[in-house]
């Protein structure tokens, strides 16, 4: 189930967004531009052919919930990868509550405000279950260009 009307104040710990390309961080530091506010995504992880696959929760009528498989809460937002040399492409970035809390703190900070109005740096450390992400804002505030706005 996807909850669309999150405000930056809706930061309580809690898949697919159509046929969108999903963003995967390839380096320890990347630069992203949020194109939208986050949405809450409830997903189930089911083993299929030896691999865990994500399935979007159907909400109150969800058969996986009724079978005792509780969904995990994640968040997603559309982003532009500022480090890519390719043409700007809208991608879905999935993240957990720790990243959401950092984004919400920036949004509520009078010096920064809404994180869709500036680039952010995502610093990744650790691996597997011990992976941590630290968000820092770019010192420069710039609007999305015309080409990027057409993609949203």
ROSE-4610 file (N, C-alpha, C; in Angstrom, 1 decimal, always signed):
// ROSE-4610
residu = [X/X/X/X/X/X/X/X/X/X/X/X/X/X/X/X/X/X/X/X/X/X/X/X/X/X/X/X/X/X/X/X/X/X/X/X/X/X/X/X/X/X/X/X/X/X/X/X/X/X/X/X/X/X/X/X/X/X/X/X/X/X/X/X/X/X/X/X/X/X/X/X/X/X/X/X/X/X/X/X/X/X/X/X/X/X/X/X/X/X/X/X/X/X/X/X/X/X/X/X/X/X/X/X/X/X/X/X/X/X/X/X/X/X/X/X/X/X/X/X/X/X/X/X/X/X/X/X/X/X/X/X/X/X/X/X/X/X/X/X/X/X/X/X/X/X/X/X/X/X/X/X/X/X/X/X/X/X/X/X/X/X/X/X/X/X/X/X/X/X/X/X/X/X/X/X/X/X/X/X/X/X/X/X/X/X/X/X/X/X/X/X/X/X/X/X/X/X/X/X/X/X/X/X/X/X/X/X/X/X/X/X/X/X/X/X/X/X/X/X/X/X/X/X/X/X/X/X/X/X/X/X/X/X/X/X/X/X/X/X/X/X/X/X/X/X/X/X/X/X/X/X/X/X/X/X/X/X/X/X/X/X/X/X/X/X/X/X/X/X/X/X/X/X/X/X/X/X/X/X/X/X/X/X/X/X/X/X/X/X/X/X/X/X/X/X/X/X/X/X/X/X/X/X/X/X/X/X/X/X/X/X/X/X/X/X/X/X/X/X/X/X/X/X/X/X/X/X/X/X/X/X/X/X/X/X/X/X/X/X/X/X/X/X/X/X/X/X/X/X/X/X/X/X/X/X/X/X/X/X/X/X/X/X/X/X/X/X/X/X/X/X/X/X/X/X/X/X/X/X/X/X/X/X/X/X/X/X/X/X/X/X/X/X/X/X/X/X/X/X/X/X/X/X/X/X/X/X/X/X/X/X/X/X/X/X/X/X/X/X/X/X/X/X/X/X/X/X/X/X/X/X/X/X/X/X/X/X/X/X/X/X/X/X/X/X/X/X/X/X/X/X/X/X/X/X]
num = [1/1/1/2/2/2/3/3/3/4/4/4/5/5/5/6/6/6/7/7/7/8/8/8/9/9/9/10/10/10/11/11/11/12/12/12/13/13/13/14/14/14/15/15/15/16/16/16/17/17/17/18/18/18/19/19/19/20/20/20/21/21/21/22/22/22/23/23/23/24/24/24/25/25/25/26/26/26/27/27/27/28/28/28/29/29/29/30/30/30/31/31/31/32/32/32/33/33/33/34/34/34/35/35/35/36/36/36/37/37/37/38/38/38/39/39/39/40/40/40/41/41/41/42/42/42/43/43/43/44/44/44/45/45/45/46/46/46/47/47/47/48/48/48/49/49/49/50/50/50/51/51/51/52/52/52/53/53/53/54/54/54/55/55/55/56/56/56/57/57/57/58/58/58/59/59/59/60/60/60/61/61/61/62/62/62/63/63/63/64/64/64/65/65/65/66/66/66/67/67/67/68/68/68/69/69/69/70/70/70/71/71/71/72/72/72/73/73/73/74/74/74/75/75/75/76/76/76/77/77/77/78/78/78/79/79/79/80/80/80/81/81/81/82/82/82/83/83/83/84/84/84/85/85/85/86/86/86/87/87/87/88/88/88/89/89/89/90/90/90/91/91/91/92/92/92/93/93/93/94/94/94/95/95/95/96/96/96/97/97/97/98/98/98/99/99/99/100/100/100/101/101/101/102/102/102/103/103/103/104/104/104/105/105/105/106/106/106/107/107/107/108/108/108/109/109/109/110/110/110/111/111/111/112/112/112/113/113/113/114/114/114/115/115/115/116/116/116/117/117/117/118/118/118/119/119/119/120/120/120/121/121/121/122/122/122/123/123/123/124/124/124/125/125/125/126/126/126/127/127/127/128/128/128/129/129/129/130/130/130/131/131/131/132/132/132/133/133/133/134/134/134/135/135/135/136/136/136/137/137/137/138/138/138/139/139/139/140/140/140/141/141/141/142/142/142/143/143/143/144/144/144/145/145/145/146/146/146/147/147/147/148/148/148/149/149/149/150/150/150/151/151/151/152/152/152]
x = [+0.8/+0.0/+0.9/+0.5/+1.3/+0.5/+1.1/+0.5/+1.1/+0.3/+0.8/+0.8/+0.0/-0.1/+0.8/+2.1/+3.0/+3.4/+3.4/+4.0/+5.4/+6.2/+7.5/+7.3/+6.1/+5.8/+5.4/+5.1/+4.7/+5.9/+6.7/+7.9/+7.8/+6.8/+6.6/+7.2/+8.0/+8.6/+7.5/+7.6/+6.6/+6.8/+6.0/+7.1/+6.6/+6.4/+6.6/+5.9/+6.5/+5.9/+5.8/+5.0/+4.8/+6.0/+6.4/+7.5/+8.7/+8.9/+10.0/+11.3/+12.4/+13.7/+14.0/+14.6/+15.0/+16.4/+16.7/+18.0/+18.7/+20.0/+20.9/+22.2/+22.5/+23.8/+25.0/+25.9/+27.0/+28.3/+28.4/+29.6/+29.3/+30.3/+30.1/+29.5/+29.6/+29.0/+28.3/+27.1/+26.4/+25.7/+25.3/+24.5/+23.2/+22.1/+20.8/+20.0/+18.9/+17.9/+16.6/+15.9/+14.6/+13.7/+12.9/+11.9/+10.5/+10.3/+9.0/+9.2/+8.2/+8.2/+8.1/+8.5/+8.4/+7.0/+6.8/+5.6/+6.0/+5.0/+5.3/+4.9/+5.7/+5.5/+5.5/+4.4/+4.4/+4.6/+5.6/+5.9/+6.2/+5.9/+6.1/+7.3/+8.1/+9.3/+9.0/+8.9/+8.5/+9.7/+10.0/+11.1/+10.5/+11.1/+10.7/+11.9/+12.0/+13.1/+14.4/+14.5/+15.7/+16.1/+15.3/+15.6/+14.4/+14.6/+13.5/+13.1/+11.8/+11.2/+10.2/+10.2/+9.3/+7.9/+6.9/+5.5/+4.8/+4.1/+3.4/+2.2/+2.1/+1.0/-0.4/-1.4/-2.7/-3.6/-3.0/-3.8/-4.7/-5.9/-6.7/-7.1/-7.2/-7.6/-6.4/-5.2/-4.0/-3.9/-3.8/-3.7/-2.4/-1.3/-0.1/-0.2/-0.8/-1.0/-1.9/-3.0/-3.9/-3.2/-2.1/-1.4/-0.3/-0.2/+0.7/+2.1/+2.2/+3.4/+3.2/+3.8/+3.6/+4.5/+4.0/+4.7/+5.8/+6.9/+7.9/+7.5/+7.8/+7.6/+8.8/+8.7/+9.8/+9.2/+10.1/+9.7/+10.3/+9.7/+10.3/+10.0/+10.9/+10.7/+11.3/+10.8/+11.5/+12.7/+13.8/+15.1/+15.7/+16.6/+17.6/+18.9/+19.7/+21.1/+22.0/+22.5/+23.3/+24.7/+25.1/+26.4/+26.5/+25.3/+25.2/+25.6/+26.4/+26.8/+25.7/+24.7/+23.6/+22.6/+21.7/+20.6/+19.8/+19.4/+18.7/+17.5/+17.4/+16.3/+15.7/+14.4/+13.6/+13.7/+14.2/+14.3/+13.6/+13.3/+12.7/+13.8/+13.9/+14.8/+14.1/+14.4/+13.8/+14.7/+14.1/+15.0/+14.2/+14.9/+14.2/+13.9/+13.4/+13.0/+14.2/+15.4/+16.5/+16.8/+16.8/+17.0/+15.8/+14.6/+13.4/+13.5/+14.0/+14.1/+15.1/+16.2/+17.2/+16.6/+15.9/+15.3/+14.2/+13.5/+12.5/+13.1/+14.3/+15.0/+15.5/+15.9/+16.3/+15.1/+14.0/+12.8/+12.3/+12.5/+12.0/+13.1/+14.3/+15.3/+15.1/+15.1/+14.8/+15.9/+17.1/+18.2/+18.2/+17.4/+17.4/+16.0/+15.0/+13.6/+13.5/+12.5/+12.0/+13.2/+13.6/+14.7/+14.5/+13.3/+13.2/+13.7/+14.2/+14.6/+16.2/+16.9/+18.3/+18.8/+20.0/+20.6/+21.1/+21.1/+21.6/+22.7/+23.6/+24.6/+24.3/+24.4/+24.1/+25.5/+25.9/+27.1/+26.8/+27.3/+27.0/+28.2/+28.0/+29.1/+28.6/+29.5/+29.1/+28.5/+28.1/+27.6/+26.5/+25.6/+24.6/+23.7/+23.4/+22.5/+23.1/+24.5/+25.2/+25.4/+24.7/+24.8/+24.1/+24.8/+24.3/+24.4/+23.4/+23.4/+23.3/+24.1/+24.1/+23.8/+22.8/+22.4/+23.0/+23.6/+24.0/+23.5/+23.0/+22.5/+23.6/+23.3/+24.3/+24.2/+25.3/+25.3/+24.6/+24.5/+23.8/+22.4/+21.5/+20.1/+19.9/+19.4/+19.0/+17.8/+17.0/+15.7/+16.0/+15.1/+15.2/+15.2/+16.0/+15.9/+14.7/+14.4/+13.2/+13.1/+14.2/+14.2/+13.8/+14.3/+14.0/+12.6/+12.1/+10.7/+9.7/+10.0/+9.2/+9.1/+10.1/+10.1/+9.2/+8.9/+8.1/+6.6]
y = [-1.2/+0.0/+1.2/+2.2/+3.5/+4.6/+5.3/+6.5/+7.7/+8.5/+9.5/+10.9/+11.1/+12.5/+12.7/+12.3/+12.5/+14.0/+14.6/+15.9/+15.7/+16.7/+16.5/+16.2/+16.5/+16.2/+14.7/+14.0/+12.6/+11.7/+11.7/+11.0/+9.9/+9.1/+8.0/+6.8/+6.0/+4.8/+3.9/+3.5/+2.6/+1.2/-1.3/-1.4/-0.9/-1.2/-0.7/+0.6/+1.6/+2.8/+2.8/+1.9/+1.8/+1.2/+1.6/+1.0/+1.9/+2.6/+3.5/+2.7/+3.4/+2.9/+3.2/+2.2/+2.4/+2.8/+3.8/+4.3/+3.4/+3.1/+2.3/+3.0/+3.3/+4.0/+3.1/+3.6/+2.8/+3.2/+4.4/+4.9/+5.2/+5.5/+5.9/+7.3/+8.1/+9.5/+9.7/+10.2/+10.6/+11.9/+12.5/+13.7/+13.5/+13.7/+13.5/+14.8/+14.9/+16.0/+15.3/+15.6/+15.1/+15.8/+15.1/+15.8/+15.8/+14.9/+14.9/+14.6/+14.9/+14.5/+13.0/+12.4/+10.9/+10.4/+9.2/+8.5/+7.3/+6.8/+5.6/+4.4/+3.4/+2.2/+1.0/+0.2/-1.0/-2.1/-3.0/-4.1/-5.4/-6.4/-7.8/-8.4/-9.1/-9.8/-11.3/-11.9/-13.3/-14.0/-15.2/-16.0/-16.6/-16.4/-16.9/-17.4/-18.7/-19.2/-18.9/-19.0/-18.8/-17.4/-16.4/-15.0/-14.4/-13.4/-12.6/-11.5/-11.5/-10.5/-9.6/-8.4/-7.4/-7.4/-7.3/-7.3/-6.1/-5.3/-4.2/-4.7/-4.2/-4.6/-4.0/-4.8/-4.4/-3.8/-3.5/-2.8/-3.8/-3.3/-4.1/-5.5/-5.6/-6.9/-7.8/-7.4/-8.1/-9.5/-10.5/-11.9/-12.2/-11.5/-11.7/-11.3/-10.2/-9.7/-10.7/-11.2/-12.1/-13.4/-13.8/-15.0/-14.8/-13.6/-13.3/-12.7/-12.4/-11.8/-10.3/-9.7/-8.2/-7.5/-6.4/-5.6/-4.8/-4.5/-3.5/-2.2/-1.1/+0.2/+0.8/+1.3/+2.0/+3.3/+4.1/+5.3/+5.4/+6.2/+6.4/+7.8/+8.3/+9.6/+9.5/+10.3/+10.5/+11.4/+11.0/+11.7/+11.8/+12.8/+12.9/+12.6/+11.8/+11.4/+12.5/+13.4/+14.5/+14.0/+12.8/+12.3/+11.6/+11.4/+10.7/+11.6/+11.0/+11.7/+11.6/+10.8/+10.6/+11.7/+11.7/+12.7/+12.5/+13.6/+13.5/+12.5/+11.6/+10.6/+10.5/+10.6/+10.5/+9.0/+8.8/+7.5/+7.4/+6.2/+6.0/+5.6/+6.4/+6.1/+5.6/+4.4/+3.8/+3.9/+4.2/+4.4/+4.1/+4.0/+3.7/+5.0/+4.7/+5.8/+6.7/+6.2/+7.0/+8.1/+7.7/+8.7/+9.7/+9.2/+10.1/+11.1/+10.6/+11.5/+12.7/+12.3/+13.3/+14.3/+13.8/+14.7/+15.6/+15.1/+15.8/+16.9/+16.6/+17.6/+18.7/+18.4/+19.5/+20.4/+19.7/+20.4/+21.4/+21.0/+21.8/+22.9/+22.8/+23.8/+25.0/+26.2/+27.4/+27.8/+27.3/+27.6/+26.8/+25.7/+24.8/+24.7/+24.3/+24.2/+23.0/+23.0/+21.8/+21.3/+20.0/+19.3/+19.2/+19.4/+19.4/+20.7/+21.6/+22.9/+23.0/+21.9/+21.9/+20.4/+20.3/+18.9/+18.5/+17.1/+16.5/+15.6/+15.4/+14.4/+13.3/+12.1/+10.9/+10.1/+10.0/+9.4/+8.0/+7.0/+5.6/+5.0/+4.3/+3.6/+2.2/+1.2/-0.1/-0.9/-2.2/-3.1/-3.9/-4.5/-5.3/-4.7/-5.4/-4.9/-3.8/-3.6/-2.5/-1.3/-1.1/+0.0/+1.2/+2.4/+3.6/+4.7/+5.6/+6.7/+8.0/+9.0/+10.3/+11.3/+12.2/+13.1/+14.5/+15.2/+16.6/+17.4/+18.6/+19.5/+20.1/+20.4/+21.2/+22.7/+23.4/+24.8/+25.6/+25.1/+25.9/+25.5/+26.5/+26.2/+26.6/+25.7/+26.0/+25.3/+25.9/+25.3/+24.2/+23.2/+22.2/+22.9/+22.4/+23.1/+22.6/+23.3/+23.1/+21.6/+21.0/+19.6/+18.7/+18.9/+18.1/+18.2/+19.5/+19.7/+19.0/+18.8/+18.1/+16.6/+16.1/+14.7/+14.3/+15.3/+15.0/+14.9]
z = [+0.0/+0.0/+0.0/-0.7/-0.8/-0.2/+0.7/+1.3/+0.7/-0.1/-0.9/-0.2/+0.8/+1.3/+2.6/+2.4/+3.5/+3.5/+4.7/+4.8/+5.5/+5.6/+6.2/+7.7/+8.2/+9.6/+9.9/+8.8/+8.9/+8.9/+9.9/+9.9/+11.0/+10.9/+11.9/+11.3/+12.1/+11.6/+10.9/+10.0/+9.5/+9.9/-3.3/-4.2/-5.5/-6.0/-7.3/-7.5/-8.1/-8.5/-10.0/-10.5/-11.9/-12.6/-13.8/-14.5/-14.4/-13.3/-13.2/-12.9/-13.3/-13.0/-11.6/-10.9/-9.5/-9.4/-8.5/-8.3/-7.4/-7.7/-6.9/-6.7/-5.5/-5.2/-5.5/-6.3/-6.8/-6.1/-5.4/-4.8/-3.3/-2.6/-1.2/-1.0/-2.0/-2.0/-3.3/-3.3/-4.5/-4.3/-5.4/-5.4/-6.0/-5.3/-5.8/-5.7/-6.5/-6.4/-6.3/-5.1/-4.9/-5.9/-6.6/-7.5/-6.9/-5.9/-5.2/-3.7/-3.0/-1.6/-1.5/-0.4/-0.3/-0.1/-0.5/-0.2/+0.6/+1.5/+2.3/+1.5/+1.5/+0.7/+1.7/+1.8/+2.6/+1.6/+2.0/+1.1/+1.8/+1.2/+1.7/+1.0/+1.7/+1.1/+1.1/-0.1/-0.3/-1.0/-0.5/-1.2/-2.4/-3.6/-4.9/-5.6/-5.9/-6.7/-6.0/-4.7/-3.9/-3.7/-4.1/-3.9/-3.3/-2.4/-1.8/-2.8/-3.0/-4.0/-3.2/-3.6/-2.9/-3.6/-2.8/-3.3/-2.6/-3.3/-2.7/-1.9/-0.7/+0.2/-0.4/-0.3/-0.9/+0.2/+1.4/+2.4/+3.2/+3.6/+4.5/+3.9/+2.6/+2.0/+1.6/+2.1/+1.6/+2.1/+1.2/+1.6/+2.3/+2.0/+2.7/+4.2/+4.4/+5.8/+6.5/+5.9/+6.5/+6.8/+6.1/+6.3/+7.4/+8.0/+9.0/+8.6/+7.3/+6.8/+6.9/+8.0/+8.2/+7.2/+6.6/+5.6/+6.3/+5.6/+6.1/+5.5/+6.3/+5.9/+5.3/+4.1/+3.4/+2.8/+2.3/+1.7/+0.3/-0.6/-1.9/-2.4/-3.3/-3.9/-5.3/-6.2/-7.5/-7.3/-8.0/-7.9/-9.2/-9.4/-10.5/-9.9/-10.6/-10.2/-10.8/-10.0/-10.4/-10.9/-10.5/-10.8/-12.2/-12.7/-14.0/-15.2/-16.1/-17.3/-18.4/-18.1/-19.1/-19.0/-20.0/-19.9/-18.6/-18.0/-16.7/-16.8/-15.9/-16.0/-14.6/-14.5/-13.3/-12.8/-11.6/-11.0/-9.6/-9.2/-7.9/-6.9/-5.8/-4.8/-3.6/-3.1/-2.0/-0.8/+0.4/+1.6/+2.8/+3.9/+5.2/+6.0/+7.2/+8.1/+8.6/+8.7/+9.1/+8.1/+6.8/+5.8/+5.8/+5.9/+6.0/+7.1/+8.3/+9.4/+9.1/+8.4/+8.0/+7.0/+6.0/+5.1/+5.7/+6.7/+7.4/+8.2/+8.9/+9.7/+8.8/+7.6/+6.7/+6.3/+6.0/+5.6/+6.7/+7.9/+9.0/+9.4/+8.9/+9.2/+8.4/+9.1/+8.4/+7.4/+7.6/+6.7/+5.4/+5.4/+4.2/+3.6/+4.4/+3.9/+3.1/+2.2/+1.4/+0.6/+0.9/+0.2/-1.3/-1.9/-3.3/-4.0/-3.2/-3.8/-3.8/-3.5/-3.6/-3.7/-4.1/-4.2/-2.8/-2.7/-1.4/-1.7/-0.8/-0.9/+0.0/-0.5/+0.3/+0.5/+1.8/+2.1/+2.7/+2.0/+2.4/+3.1/+4.2/+4.8/+5.3/+5.4/+5.9/+4.7/+5.0/+4.0/+4.7/+3.8/+4.3/+5.3/+6.4/+7.5/+8.2/+8.1/+8.8/+7.9/+6.8/+6.0/+6.6/+6.6/+7.1/+6.0/+6.0/+5.1/+5.9/+5.4/+6.0/+4.9/+5.2/+4.2/+4.5/+3.6/+3.8/+2.6/+2.9/+1.8/+1.0/-0.2/-1.1/-0.6/-0.7/-0.3/-1.3/-2.6/-3.6/-3.8/-3.9/-4.1/-5.6/-6.4/-7.8/-8.1/-9.0/-9.5/-10.5/-10.6/-11.6/-13.0/-13.9/-15.2/-16.0/-17.1/-17.9/-18.3/-18.7/-19.2/-18.1/-16.9/-15.7/-15.3/-15.3/-14.9/-15.9/-17.1/-18.1/-17.8/-17.1/-16.8/-15.6/-14.8/-13.5/-13.9]
